[in-house]
Amino acid sequence: MGEMGWIEIVLFYGIAIGFGVWQWVKMDRMLKKTRAEKAAKEAAEGEGEAPPGR
């Protein structure tokens, strides 16, 4: 009966940690995509302008 407790603990925490890592990776990808889109938008808006100080 003792082994069943360990199996339950490992499965429960394995699923919980896996879900947490998956969410972290998902957020990281979304932030990188958002930052890239923002940078591309700023670059597109800044193409027609003169550099500062000139």
C-alpha positions, -999 to 999 in steps of 0.1 A, spaced: 0 0 0 30 23 6 40 22 -31 6 35 -42 10 66 -21 43 74 -38 29 67 -72 -1 91 -65 23 118 -52 46 115 -83 17 115 -107 -1 145 -91 30 166 -87 43 155 -121 11 167 -137 11 200 -117 47 208 -126 42 198 -162 12 221 -164 32 249 -149 61 245 -173 37 243 -202 20 276 -191 54 293 -187 66 282 -222 33 294 -237 36 328 -220 72 331 -231 63 324 -267 34 349 -266 56 376 -251 83 371 -277 56 373 -305 41 404 -290 75 421 -286 85 412 -322 52 426 -335 57 458 -315 93 462 -328 82 456 -364 54 482 -360 78 508 -345 103 501 -373 76 505 -400 64 538 -384 99 551 -381 110 545 -418 98 578 -431 111 599 -403 146 616 -401 169 603 -374 167 624 -341 190 654 -340 193 659 -378 
